[in-house]
Amino acid sequence: MKRTLLAAVPVFLLVTTALAQPVFRGSEIFPPEEYAARRAKVMAQIGDAVAIVLGTAGPPGEMPFRQNSQFFYLTGVAEPRASVIIDGRTKKTTLYLTQHSERQEQSMFGPGLNPGANPASLGMDAVVASEQFTPALTAIRDEHRVIYTPFAAEVLGSQSQGDPTRYWKTNHDDPWDGRDSREAMFIAKLKAFAPQAEIKDLDPIENQLRLIKSPREIALIREATNIAGLGIMEAMRDAKPGRKEYELQADSEFVFKKHGAYGAAYFALVATGKNTYYTHYNRNTATLADGDLVQFDYAPDYKYYQSDVTRVFPANGKFTARQREEYEIYLKLYQALMTSIKPHQAAPEIIKSALPKMDAIMASYKFTDPKIKAAAEKFVADYRKEADHAKSLGHWVGMEVHDVGPYDGSPLQPGEVFTIEPQMRFEEDHTGIRLEDMILITENGYECLSGFVPIEIGDIEKLKKEKGISSGMLKRRK
């Protein structure tokens, strides 16, 4: 992968780029036929029923707008308070939009989508004002139609479906709060408005469609992973004893913005020294010490698609003898699992294929420290325990970093994208090592989308000799 030259960028450009937020319309991401094909698959499954999906209400202040995942997947429309009715009987889709004010259009935000927008250009059958939504619901009620709508709380930005679900459950259960998600409130209003209607959950249908990525989706995930890798490599170059964890986060965030990302897919997990013990440490305030390893886990949100990559590297550029042994045995075992991945096989089959490789590695590896050997033995033993009933190898990635997926032990299918991220902990030192790669299942095997990011000790130490982005910035500050 060709290095992106960043070190010579002026400081003022770093500031202005960091504040920029590219907001893409759906038509700038996929052509209308991509969204139409998705809706057609929904129509085929709901039969005579209708599917109703609400877009997000919009930001509460002056911040960039991002549509929720379920609505965007079916429409590509990035407009606040939009809604859509997908009719399985008529095979028609109607988009409902809120009217923009003239001041918003002419003076503040520039032209947006309005009722009456060209339906064909959006792949819709009709684009009408939101005031027509209630009459449409009335007709659906009077015809006693079955209504599908998402039950799960909407997912925005640096979230995955489980996050807002837990958030709104906590709010609902809080005796001094009690709020429900917008989706739960909409369902309650639907039941009150149409008490005879059967309300069904659209999420299982849409989530199954989202599991297998189209070629266009794969291209975006590939680019999100490319950006993630470039960001990690810039942080690797820039890491030095005395720097803060958040300074490495800033290196990646510049790369994300430089390449057109909306923002981060999740909070930065930058851990040094004993912080590497934790899987989701995110304070990012510790100082890198000479002799520390850094665990760096960060990726962008790019055109509504995300990535998830983790690498480990020495803060001072050189693995110590002990760190080399820890990292080397971990990497060998990690790669034993990676090379066992096959399409149409479930997690238990893959783990059972990997275990003999792991056993051979353990038998031949020359350990110098019994504590490292014990950690490696536990790593293998944990996989052995999971061999008969593992539900997944990691987590799926797509529009969300912990994307929708079966998580039930189903065989892997071509078009699925997921990560593996096993951790090996060294209890005596209170440290850990965890790598993570993006895996695309293909017809004949898999492709490691993040394979270009240095993972071998020699490649990491070679990259660490290159100048980081801060070297140019610091000179300009004097």
Beta strands, then each sheet from edge to edge (+ up, - down):
strand 1: 50-54
strand 2: 83-87
strand 3: 92-97
strand 4: 126-129
strand 5: 147-149
strand 6: 199-201
strand 7: 263-264
strand 8: 269-272
strand 9: 293-297
strand 10: 300-302
strand 11: 305-306
strand 12: 310-314
strand 13: 394-396
strand 14: 417-420
strand 15: 423-426
strand 16: 431-434
strand 17: 437-441
strand 18: 446-448
sheet 1: 4+ 3+ 2- 1+ 5+ 6+
sheet 2: 7+ 10- 11+
sheet 3: 8+ 9- 12+
sheet 4: 13+ 14- 17+ 18-
sheet 5: 15+ 16-
end
